[in-house]
Amino acid sequence: MPEVELGKYAFSVLSAWGMSLAALLLLGLVTWRQSLRARRALEEAEARLRARRKAREEAGKAAREDRNDE
């Protein structure tokens, strides 16, 4: 890798690189955390939907059995 002489701009350039890296890391962490939260919410919604469908199927099954008993 070529050696670069930054001279009096070394602090400015290195701090800009550091801040950019920190901003990218922060953005990555926030995005990852939001994805976990969204995944959890989606799984909860899907579980509610499965429970509703199961209850509806059981109610339909019971209603068919009642009609067959008559």
VENFENNOR-V551682 format. One record per residue. N is the residue number from 1. RES is the residue in one letter. D_LAST is the distance of its C-alpha to the last C-alpha in Angstrom with 2 decimals. Layout:
BEGIN
[[N & RES & D_LAST] [N & RES & D_LAST]]
END
This chain:
BEGIN
[[1 & M & 87.44] [2 & P & 90.25] [3 & E & 91.69] [4 & V & 91.44] [5 & E & 93.90] [6 & L & 92.29] [7 & G & 95.29] [8 & K & 94.96] [9 & Y & 91.48] [10 & A & 90.01] [11 & F & 88.36] [12 & S & 86.83] [13 & V & 85.54] [14 & L & 84.18] [15 & S & 82.54] [16 & A & 80.92] [17 & W & 79.57] [18 & G & 78.35] [19 & M & 76.62] [20 & S & 74.98] [21 & L & 73.73] [22 & A & 72.46] [23 & A & 70.65] [24 & L & 68.99] [25 & L & 67.91] [26 & L & 66.54] [27 & L & 64.63] [28 & G & 63.19] [29 & L & 62.10] [30 & V & 60.50] [31 & T & 58.64] [32 & W & 57.45] [33 & R & 56.24] [34 & Q & 54.38] [35 & S & 52.72] [36 & L & 51.51] [37 & R & 50.14] [38 & A & 48.40] [39 & R & 46.93] [40 & R & 45.58] [41 & A & 44.04] [42 & L & 42.46] [43 & E & 41.00] [44 & E & 39.54] [45 & A & 38.02] [46 & E & 36.54] [47 & A & 35.08] [48 & R & 33.45] [49 & L & 32.03] [50 & R & 30.68] [51 & A & 29.09] [52 & R & 27.48] [53 & R & 26.16] [54 & K & 24.81] [55 & A & 23.05] [56 & R & 21.58] [57 & E & 20.39] [58 & E & 18.82] [59 & A & 17.07] [60 & G & 15.80] [61 & K & 14.71] [62 & A & 12.81] [63 & A & 11.14] [64 & R & 10.23] [65 & E & 8.91] [66 & D & 6.69] [67 & R & 5.46] [68 & N & 5.50] [69 & D & 3.81] [70 & E & 0.00]]
END
